[in-house]
Each structure stands twice: as structure tokens, then as C-alpha cells.
């Protein structure tokens, strides 16, 4: 083991300290710019380093917490946070996180976590990459204007309609709560969800 390497007893692998710092730095920059969580970068790196899936997810979630908090403080200072929307999404996220942990524990108990979790992770990456790339191309070709994106019709018929500062129209509180629920499940299950799921969902649904 070289001078720059340390042994990680929980993961039971050796890790290069400068590389870990660099990965954390890049993750923090991307998180601050685009709202993407650490799971997009941290989890693939840890898995390639030989870290077990449960440890990689827990570590990425811990990193996301620190990065998200610092980004939140920075955005709050510029009055860019819709607190009403955030609180409702938080309620869904907490419930989703608890549900995701139960699902992960079930998969682990049956020895399926090393197979199912990476497949879900890869599937989400493919879907989000495809939809985002498609819209980006349409925007570049001036065939799509994201500022004129309208909520889906069935969402307007849901009960408990409320006005959010960041939205142009009324929305049911069930919509952001569901977005938070799905994001919470994915954070606990595969270590991604925050910016990677919630931001596209808010753009398309809200």
C-alpha cells in the first residue's frame, strides 16, 4: 500500500486519498451547478473500486447530504428556494426513503441486491439520458421551447390544488409529494434520485 492509500475497513478495500478528494470535488461542482446528487459519480466509482453495493449506496447518500445542504444554503441566500414546494416534497421523500430501505433490505436478504440494484441504476441512466438528450436536440433545432412546457392534463384534475411560488399555475400537492416519494425510494435503493430524478420530474410535471 502506497503513502497516498488508506484502508477502508467497512468497504474492505484500499483507496487512493487524492482520487477520493478529486471525486468529491467534481461531485460537489456538478451538484452545485445542476443539482445532481453524488450517486451519478460516486457510486460508479466506488463500485469500480470494489466497494460492495450497500456500502457504495450508503456512502453516496452521505456525500449527497453534505453537498445538497451547502447548495441549499447558497441558493436560499439568493431567494431561489420555493419552501412550500420543498416541504411537501420532503414529506414524500422521507416516506420514500423508508420504503426504499425496506425494498433494499428485502433484496439483500434474498441475495439479489448485487444484481437488481445495478440493473435499476443502469435503466434509470438510460431513460434519463435519452429523454434529456432528445429535448436538448429539439431545443437546439428550435423545435421545442421548455418555457412553454405545460403540466399533463390529468394532473390538473387531482384534488388538493395549491399555488406554488415557482409555478405559473395551480397544482395538486399530491404531485410534488409523489415526486418526492419516487426520489426518496431511488435514493435509498440505488443512491440516486435527488437532482437526477426530481429536477426532470419538476420540469416536466410542474
C-alpha positions as a printed NumPy array, in Angstrom:
array([[  0.   ,   0.   ,   0.   ],
       [  1.439,   3.368,  -1.074],
       [  1.718,   6.536,   1.024],
       [ -1.45 ,   8.026,  -0.509],
       [ -3.597,   4.949,   0.058],
       [ -5.745,   4.162,   3.06 ],
       [ -7.616,   1.049,   4.069],
       [-11.403,   1.38 ,   4.346],
       [-12.462,  -1.2  ,   6.955],
       [-16.2  ,  -1.097,   6.199],
       [-15.735,  -1.462,   2.448],
       [-12.698,  -3.733,   2.982],
       [-10.743,  -2.134,   0.138],
       [ -7.764,   0.201,  -0.267],
       [ -8.463,   3.669,  -1.631],
       [ -6.29 ,   6.46 ,  -3.024],
       [ -6.826,   9.619,  -0.954],
       [ -6.14 ,  12.206,  -3.716],
       [ -8.534,  10.361,  -6.038],
       [-11.238,  10.321,  -3.363],
       [-10.802,  14.058,  -2.828],
       [-10.922,  14.698,  -6.582],
       [-14.118,  12.629,  -6.969],
       [-15.688,  14.554,  -4.09 ],
       [-14.627,  17.875,  -5.648],
       [-16.073,  17.047,  -9.082],
       [-19.267,  15.739,  -7.488],
       [-19.644,  18.928,  -5.468],
       [-19.152,  21.141,  -8.531],
       [-21.693,  19.207, -10.609],
       [-24.109,  19.117,  -7.675],
       [-23.867,  22.873,  -7.22 ],
       [-24.307,  23.635, -10.92 ],
       [-27.   ,  21.161, -11.907],
       [-28.435,  19.824,  -8.65 ],
       [-27.28 ,  16.284,  -9.414],
       [-26.513,  14.091,  -6.435],
       [-23.379,  12.141,  -5.713],
       [-24.865,   8.868,  -6.88 ],
       [-24.234,   9.702, -10.525],
       [-20.457,   9.851,  -9.983],
       [-19.679,   8.422,  -6.558],
       [-21.495,   5.097,  -6.867],
       [-19.98 ,   4.046, -10.236],
       [-16.509,   4.997,  -8.963],
       [-16.929,   3.073,  -5.7  ],
       [-18.316,   0.007,  -7.464],
       [-15.395,   0.022,  -9.902],
       [-13.08 ,   0.267,  -6.874],
       [-14.513,  -2.946,  -5.466],
       [-16.737,  -1.409,  -2.788],
       [-19.837,  -3.546,  -2.038],
       [-23.171,  -2.222,  -3.315],
       [-24.705,  -1.476,   0.134],
       [-21.607,   0.42 ,   1.282],
       [-21.394,   2.355,  -2.002],
       [-25.034,   3.468,  -1.75 ],
       [-24.736,   4.467,   1.91 ],
       [-21.524,   6.396,   1.217],
       [-23.033,   8.219,  -1.775],
       [-26.099,   9.13 ,   0.277],
       [-23.879,  10.591,   2.99 ],
       [-21.96 ,  12.627,   0.401],
       [-25.22 ,  13.836,  -1.153],
       [-26.414,  15.141,   2.206],
       [-23.381,  17.397,   2.635],
       [-23.424,  18.607,  -0.971],
       [-27.162,  19.252,  -1.005],
       [-27.067,  21.2  ,   2.256],
       [-24.305,  23.522,   1.084],
       [-26.068,  24.093,  -2.269],
       [-29.358,  24.777,  -0.486],
       [-27.761,  27.454,   1.695],
       [-26.212,  29.123,  -1.345],
       [-29.479,  29.153,  -3.304],
       [-31.508,  30.262,  -0.273],
       [-29.306,  33.353,   0.059],
       [-30.386,  34.325,  -3.463],
       [-34.068,  33.659,  -2.683],
       [-34.317,  30.8  ,  -5.169],
       [-35.973,  28.237,  -2.894],
       [-39.709,  27.551,  -3.01 ],
       [-40.084,  26.487,   0.632],
       [-43.716,  25.44 ,   0.325],
       [-42.879,  23.131,  -2.57 ],
       [-39.759,  21.884,  -0.812],
       [-41.57 ,  20.939,   2.405],
       [-44.237,  18.961,   0.539],
       [-41.581,  17.138,  -1.484],
       [-39.653,  16.472,   1.725],
       [-42.658,  14.687,   3.225],
       [-42.801,  12.396,   0.206],
       [-39.027,  11.928,   0.241],
       [-38.957,  10.765,   3.861],
       [-41.7  ,   8.218,   3.215],
       [-39.947,   7.121,   0.019],
       [-36.599,   6.715,   1.757],
       [-38.132,   4.45 ,   4.389],
       [-39.85 ,   2.402,   1.678],
       [-36.65 ,   2.192,  -0.366],
       [-34.723,   0.896,   2.625],
       [-37.309,  -1.839,   3.133],
       [-37.054,  -2.865,  -0.519],
       [-33.25 ,  -2.872,  -0.364],
       [-33.248,  -4.958,   2.822],
       [-35.6  ,  -7.433,   1.158],
       [-33.331,  -7.721,  -1.883],
       [-30.274,  -8.114,   0.356],
       [-31.936, -10.841,   2.396],
       [-32.588, -12.809,  -0.798],
       [-29.129, -12.119,  -2.242],
       [-30.475, -10.104,  -5.17 ],
       [-29.067,  -6.668,  -4.302],
       [-25.859,  -7.115,  -6.342],
       [-27.92 ,  -7.903,  -9.439],
       [-31.175,  -5.941,  -9.214],
       [-29.753,  -2.649,  -7.91 ],
       [-27.16 ,  -2.164, -10.722],
       [-29.835,  -3.065, -13.308],
       [-32.214,  -0.432, -11.905],
       [-29.352,   2.081, -11.798],
       [-28.441,   1.412, -15.436],
       [-32.079,   1.511, -16.551],
       [-32.635,   4.916, -14.959],
       [-29.454,   6.297, -16.526],
       [-30.548,   5.139, -19.986],
       [-34.075,   6.574, -19.664],
       [-32.997,   9.958, -18.282],
       [-30.126,  10.25 , -20.769],
       [-32.419,   9.516, -23.707],
       [-35.182,  11.947, -22.715],
       [-32.757,  14.726, -21.798],
       [-30.688,  14.318, -24.971],
       [-33.832,  14.274, -27.126],
       [-35.113,  17.515, -25.62 ],
       [-31.682,  19.139, -25.855],
       [-31.513,  18.346, -29.582],
       [-35.045,  19.703, -30.144],
       [-34.143,  22.892, -28.268],
       [-31.004,  23.344, -30.371],
       [-33.105,  22.842, -33.514],
       [-35.623,  25.343, -32.086],
       [-38.427,  22.775, -32.26 ],
       [-39.101,  22.801, -28.523],
       [-39.484,  25.664, -26.042],
       [-39.081,  24.452, -22.424],
       [-40.552,  27.712, -21.09 ],
       [-43.891,  26.768, -22.665],
       [-43.974,  23.283, -21.137],
       [-47.497,  22.664, -19.792],
       [-48.434,  20.243, -16.989],
       [-50.052,  16.974, -18.005],
       [-53.841,  17.261, -18.183],
       [-54.635,  14.541, -15.664],
       [-52.501,  16.308, -13.033],
       [-54.823,  19.324, -13.176],
       [-57.771,  17.162, -12.11 ],
       [-56.138,  15.898,  -8.922],
       [-57.522,  17.175,  -5.586],
       [-55.823,  19.487,  -3.053],
       [-54.881,  22.156,  -5.582],
       [-52.469,  24.825,  -4.327],
       [-50.442,  27.716,  -5.687],
       [-46.66 ,  27.477,  -5.565],
       [-44.426,  30.488,  -5.942],
       [-42.199,  28.795,  -8.504],
       [-45.07 ,  27.591, -10.728],
       [-47.231,  29.568, -13.138],
       [-50.4  ,  27.57 , -12.456],
       [-52.211,  25.693,  -9.709],
       [-51.032,  22.179,  -8.856],
       [-52.197,  19.414,  -6.573],
       [-49.913,  18.939,  -3.576],
       [-50.045,  15.228,  -4.43 ],
       [-47.83 ,  15.824,  -7.478],
       [-44.714,  17.141,  -5.669],
       [-45.362,  14.655,  -2.863],
       [-45.282,  11.801,  -5.393],
       [-42.114,  13.205,  -6.974],
       [-40.508,  13.248,  -3.542],
       [-41.726,   9.71 ,  -2.845],
       [-40.182,   8.302,  -6.02 ],
       [-36.966,  10.252,  -5.446],
       [-36.757,   9.016,  -1.851],
       [-37.203,   5.385,  -2.891],
       [-34.456,   5.653,  -5.509],
       [-32.059,   7.421,  -3.13 ],
       [-32.32 ,   4.582,  -0.617],
       [-32.445,   1.839,  -3.227],
       [-29.793,   2.842,  -5.764],
       [-28.249,   6.011,  -4.345],
       [-29.667,   8.396,  -6.954],
       [-32.863,  10.378,  -7.009],
       [-32.397,  13.929,  -5.793],
       [-31.411,  16.038,  -8.774],
       [-31.263,  13.203, -11.257],
       [-34.943,  12.317, -10.837],
       [-36.632,  15.222,  -9.074],
       [-35.364,  18.051, -11.281],
       [-36.552,  16.466, -14.578],
       [-39.821,  15.466, -12.866],
       [-40.423,  19.019, -11.656],
       [-39.624,  20.47 , -15.081],
       [-41.985,  18.11 , -16.889],
       [-44.78 ,  17.745, -14.312],
       [-44.779,  21.154, -12.614]])
